[in-house]
Amino acid sequence: MSSNHQKKYSFSAISIKPNVATRFRKFSKRISRSHTDTLETMMNFFDLNELSPNESLGPNMQTLENSLKKRINALVAIIRDIEKNQTKPTNAMLELLFQENPNEKELQEEPFEFEQQELITENEELNHYRNRYEEVQQQFHSVKYDLEKIINKTTYVKSSFGGGYLKLELTKDEFENIKQKL
């Protein structure tokens, strides 16, 4: 029966160095029933995952992915902190400044005791809050720009073993510059 099976297919000979042939035979036993199936499986894997055996997959994909996740989480935390501690309180103060208070008469009737402070005009106070708001906005846009830069320079690469990984294509100077800002 096996002689009939072999007659259905035509085979081609390929010259391979003996030590490579030995390695391949051992590898083939683990992967498939035949050398042809093993080679076909390997070629399909590279084609399906758009990989080249000549390219390096990097030192440690998981380490790079974890590092990127930490950096992105740090940027998100910075943006949330800016929003929580700077943008929202500033907005709340500005809203209170421009809000009409229905209990205004009650407030005017009660005497207030103020500590001696330097008096500033309403325009000076508004300018102070405007300037502070602009500073916060600039910081936010700077962090947002850096985050967008990281995201735009990050590509997903399908891994030949297990899940894929993220590849960050920044120069060392670009990376150090973003790191300094954080």
Disulfide bonds with the S-S distance in Angstrom:
none
